[in-house]
Amino acid sequence: MDEELPDGLLFKDQDFSSDLLRQLNRLRQSRILTDVSICTGPWEAPCHRTVLASSSPYFRAMFCSNFRESREAKVQLKGIDSATLERIILYVYTGEARITAETVLPLMEAASMLQYPKLLEACSSYLQSQLTPGNCLGMVRLSEVFSCEPLRRKAREVALTHLPEVAASADLKELCALELRDYLGDDGLCGEEEKVFEALMVWIKHDLQARKRHVQELFRQVRLQYVHPAFFHHFIANDALLQSSPPCRTILEAARRQMFSLHSTPSAPDLQLLWHVPPRNSYQDFLLLLGGRKDNQQTTRDVLLYDAQSGQWRSLAKLPARLYKASAVTLHR
């Protein structure tokens, strides 16, 4: 849009810059006024130094400083394959890059190396759209390699939200003890505490001899006060690996007394802290109303659920038969 000035008119050609870039790309394709070839192995692409230097700090430093590349007719780039370098150059001259499952990782690596932050961000957005419980842990590690915080944050969110599926992935078994401790200790981990225990045991048994020394530290991340007593009795209390660790036996005994004897909380300070860990964010308390009288008249098949967090009631599937007096609250989810 043109802008009126006190002494005239400021003309603004909205298409000028994009037209200019298209013309520069045609010049490149025709090798007109190109003054440097960017090479990887035998493959090379004639380019304009000014365009490359204007597009990224990497090329600006290369061509505008006293480096030998500023004078050479051919510049070799290592660590980038020809197909990826071609996509980078096309992006420089057109502002466009086609990102697919096959190209995203080498393109992301090249964008990071050559300092194209918006292309790196686009690759990150694509990977975020492809996140699944099966690949999210690997994506967390990838995001750390490229210092890509949005991808790390989104991948970690998926990992915490889908514990049962993540626990079944091969990547969980490859975590180091510190990484696993970080996940299991997170308040935002969604999943029953029984699943947290099962994930821990899968990780330890993957390499029992090397990992059993971490059992005490990691077992403390399981919030036993939120484990169903029957599961605790059948699958945790008499586990041979836990029983072989004196500190774990102490925790088990304290949990057993608390669950089955209604004793006060453990006397040892460290066990008191362990026992008073709050429930994870994924836990919610609900009130269910089953049947009853509608408007003090006819009995009803309605099932109503009250969510204490939102303060709202909502209807669930109706009962198969009418009930007059019935209600329920949830225990152990």
N, C-alpha and C positions, 0 to 999 in steps of 0.2 A: 504494500500500500504506500502510495506517495505521501510525502509529508510537506505541508506548506510551511515556509519560512517567512520571516518578516521581509526579506529581500528577494524572495523567489520561491523555488520549489525543489525539494530534495527527492530526486527520482530514485526508486528502489526496484531493481530488476530481481524479482524473487527466484527466477530460474537461472540466473547468471552463473552462480557457483556450480550448480549441478551440470549445466551445459559445458562449463569449462572443464570439469572433471571428465566428462564423456569425450571431449575433444582430446584431452591429454591421453586418455586410454587408447583412442584411435591412433594417435601419434606413436604410442608405445608399440601397438600391434604392428604398425608399419615400419617400426625402427627408425622413425624420424626424430632427430635431435636427441636421441638417447645417448648418454655419455658413460654408462656403467652397466655391466652385466652381473646380476646376482646369480651365483652358481651354487649348486650342491652336487658334488661329483661331476659327471660329464654334462649334466643338465644345466642350462643357463637361460636367463630371461633378461633381455635388454630393458633398462629402466632409465628414468631421469633422476639424477641425484637430488635435485631440488624437491621433487615430489616425495621421495623417500625420506629426506631430511625433515620435510614439513609434516610427515605423517607420524613419526615416533621419536622419542628421545634417544632410542638406541641408534637409529640411522643418523640422527642429527649429530650425536657424538662421533660417529664413525666418519662422517663426511665433512664436518665443520671443525674438526680438531686437527692436530698434527699427526694423526695416524697415517700409516702408509696406505690404508684403504682409500683415503681421500684423493690419492693420486693414481691409483691402479684402475685399469680398464675392466678388470674382472675381480670380483670379490667372492671368495668361497665362504659359505655358511655351513658350519658343522652341526650335526645333531638334528637336522631337519630333512625329511625326505622330499623328493621333487614334487610329488602331488600336493603335499602340504604347503610348500613354498609357493607353488603356483596359486593356491587358494589365497595365501596371504597377499601376494602381489595384486591379485584380482580385487581383493578387499580394499587395498590401498587406493586403487584407481577407480573403483566403483562404489565403495561403501557397502558392498554386499558380500555375504559369505554363506554358503550352504552347509548347514551343520547336520550331520547324521550320526547314527550310532557308530558307524565305522570311522568317521572322520573327527569326531569331537575330541578325543584324547590327544592325538597328535596336533590338532589345531589349537587346543588349549595350551599345550606345552610351548608351541611356537609363539602364540600370542603373549604368553608370559615372558618368554625369552626376549622377544623383539619389542616388548612394551606397547602392546595395544590393549589398553584396559577395557574398552567397550566390547571388543571381540571376546576377551576373556570373560567378561560379565555375561555375554550372550551364550557362551559355552556352558557357563555355570547354570544359567537359567534352563538350558536344554537338559542338563544332567538332573536338575531338580525335578523336572517334569517326568524323568525316567526312574525316579527313586522307587524302590520296592523293599519290603522287609529282607529280601534275599541279598540285596546289594548295598544297603545303606551303610553298613559298617565299613565296607571298602571305600565308599564315597567319603566317609569322614576322614579316612587316611589320605585319600586323594586331595581333599580340600586343604589339608594341612600342608601338603607338598607345595601347593600353589598359593598358600595363604589366602584362601577364598572363604571368607567368613560366612557369607550367605548360604553357600553350599554346605558348609560344616554344620551350621545351625539347623538347616532343614533336614539334613541326613540324620543328625542326632535326634531330632524330633520324631522322625519315622522309627528310629531304633528304639526309642523309649516308649512309643505308642503301641508297637506291635511285638511285644516281648515273646509270645509263644512262637511266632513265625521266625523271628530273629534268632531265637535259641536253636532252631532247627537248621540254621544256615551254617555253611562251612566256615564263614568268616568269623563267627563267634569263637570257634575253637582256636583261631589264630591270634586272638587278642593276647596281649601281655597281662600279667596279674594286675598291674596298676590301672590299665584301661578297663578291665572287667570290674574292678572295685569301683571305679568312677560311675559305671552304668548301674551296677546293683545298688549303690548307695544313693542314687538320685531320687528325690521325693517325687519327681514327675514320671517315674517308671510306671507304666500301665500294665497291670497284670496281677493275678492273684499271687500272694506270697509263696504259695506252693510252687508256682511256676518259676519264681525267682530261685528257689532252692534247687529245682530240677535243672535250670540253666547252669547254676554253679557246679553241680555234680557232673553234668555233661562236659564242661570245660576241664575240670580236674581229671576226669577219667580218660580224656583224650591223650594225656601224657602223664600218667599217674606218678611215676617215679620222680619226674622233674617238678611236678606241680603240687604234690601233697604237702610240701612245706608252706604253701600259701593257704591251706585249708582254714586255719584259725582266723586269719585276717579277713578272708572272704566270707566265712560263715557268719561273722559278726554283722554282715550287711543284710542277712536274712532277718526280717522283723518277726520273730517267732510269736509274739503276742497276737499277731493277726493271722496266724496259721490255724486251720481247723484242727481241733484236738485229735480227731480220728486220724488225720493225715500225719500229724506229729507223732502219734503213738505207733503207727504202722510203718512209716517210711523214714522218719528222722531220728527218733529217740534211740533206736538200736542199730543205726547205721555203723558198720564196722570201721569205716574210715574215721568218722567223728569220734567213735569210742576209743580209737587209738591215740587221740590227742587229749591230754589232760585238761588244757584250757577249754576245749570244746565240750568235754564231759561236764565241766563246771557249769557252762552255759546251759547244757541240756538239762542238768539236774534242777537248776534254778527255774527253767521254763516249765519243767514237769510239775514242780511244786506249785508254781503260779497257776497253771492250767487246771490241775486236778485236786489240789488241796485247799484252794482259796486262801493261801497264805498271803501275807503282805509282800510287797516288792522285795527283791533280793537286798541283802544288807551290804554286800561289797559295792563300793562307790562306782567301779567301772561297770558292774552289772546293772546298777540302778540307772546309769546313763543309757545303757543298751536297752533296757526295758521301757524307758520313757520316750523312745523315739516315736514321733507322731506317725500316723498312717500316711501312706503315699497319697498324692493328689488324685490318683485314679479311684480311690475308695469313696463311695457315697452311701449315705443312709437314706432309706426309703420307708415310707409308710404305705401299706396296701389296705384298702377297704374292699372286702369281698361281700357282695350282696348287700342285704339290709332292706330297709323300707324306703320307698320313694315317696316323698311328700307325706310321710306318716300314714301311707295307705298301702298300696300294693307292694309285695316283695319284688326284688329286682335281681337280675343276672349281672348287673354292672360290676366291673372291677375298676377301681380308681386308684391311681398312684400319685402320691404327694412327694415332690422333690423338695427337700429342705433347702437346698442351695438356691434354687430359683424361686421358691415359695409358690409354686404352681401345681395344680392338679391336672392330670390328663387321663383319658380313658384308655384302658387296655382291652384285649379280647374278652368277650362276655363269657360268663360261666355256662356250662352245659345245663345247669339246673338252678332254680331260684334258691337263694339262701336268705334266711331272716337275720340271724345273729352270727356274724363271723368277721374277724379282722386278723391282720398279720403284720409283723415287722420282720425285716430281714436280719439274719444272723450269719456272720461269715460270708457275706455277699450272697 
